[in-house]
Amino acid sequence: MPARSPIEGPTGPLEARALEVGEIFAARYREYQYRFVEFFTEHLSDVSRSFGGDLQAMLVLAVVGQVRIATLTQPVPDDPENEERGAISASRLADVTGIPRETVRRKLALLEKRGWIERTSGKAWRLVLRDETAVARQDLSDVDQRAIHRIARLFAGLEALVASGEPPGKRP
């Protein structure tokens, strides 16, 4: 019998831990909410400034980036002949983001003009890479560094919150 992945299914160790942590967050809602909202508002404000207030363009770019990252984490190796691997259609972007299709198309054109994404021959969209790194990531490196610091602060704060309290019903 093959071994199960630790994140498989609703009864896997990762999901069980997530349920425990969720109970702690629910029991200590104000502390959790404060830390999360602090992170979220700082991050959105920072990203908004970097995108000239255009959070929809940021969201479109983020989804295109997630598609690329997903292809890098899948066991199938990159096929240089398959330019559609790691790409997503405008229609699918609209479905995923909830942004109207015409608006998605305008955001894609803007991101293309910035040199961050490109259209494939199959009319899907993918990140533009330079030296195996997304051009958008290079251009947004300052935001990225601030985000790493912000996420580390959030993680440390939430980790401390979880360590300081067991969920209701788990205490001796």
Long-range contacts (C-beta under 8 A, 24 or more apart in sequence): 20-167, 20-170, 21-162, 23-167, 23-168, 23-170, 24-161, 24-162, 24-165, 24-166, 24-167, 25-158, 25-161, 26-167, 27-165, 27-167, 27-168, 28-161, 28-165, 31-161, 32-158, 32-161, 35-154, 35-157, 35-158, 35-161, 36-154, 36-158, 38-154, 39-150, 39-151, 39-153, 39-154, 42-150, 43-147, 43-150, 46-143, 46-146, 46-147, 46-150, 47-143, 50-140, 50-143, 54-107, 54-110, 56-97, 56-99, 56-103, 56-107, 57-107, 57-110, 57-111, 59-97, 59-99, 60-93, 60-97, 60-99, 60-104, 60-107, 60-108, 60-111, 61-111, 61-116, 61-117, 61-136, 63-88, 63-93, 63-96, 63-97, 64-88, 64-93, 64-111, 64-117, 64-125, 64-126, 64-127, 65-127, 65-134, 65-136, 65-137, 67-126, 68-126, 68-127, 68-134, 83-120, 83-121, 83-122, 83-126, 84-120, 84-122, 84-124, 86-126, 86-127, 87-120, 87-122, 87-124, 87-125, 87-126, 88-124, 88-125, 88-126, 89-123, 89-124, 89-125, 90-123, 90-125, 93-125, 111-136, 114-139
